[in-house]
Amino acid sequence: MARAKVVDFDYYQFLRISQRAGNAGQRLEKSDARWGDYVRQNNINEVAATAIARQKFESAVPVIIAEGSDTDGLYFYSRDDEACLRLVTLE
C-alpha cells in the first residue's frame, strides 16, 4: 500500500465538491457497491484512515469522491463539527 496521511480539509470546499460529485453520480457512500473496488484499485488503507478520523470526530462519515480529478479520494466529514479530513498519498 502507498504511504498516506490524513490531513485537515476545508469543510465548505468539501461540501461543494461533494455536491458536484453527487450530481454527477461520482460520490460513493460506504454502502455503494463501487466502494470496495475503489479502495482496492487505489490501495487505500481504509482501516487506518478510519481510526485516525474517529480520533478527531465522534461521528466521522466516510465518503469517496471519484470524478477523475485532483479532488478524488477518501474523505471523512462531520456535520456536527463542521470539519473534514482527507486521505492524501505521500510521494
Summary of the structure (lengths in Angstrom):
residues: 91
radius of gyration: 12.1
end to end distance: 12.3
largest distance: 32.3
contacts: 239
relative contact order: 0.28
helix: 34%
strand: 30%
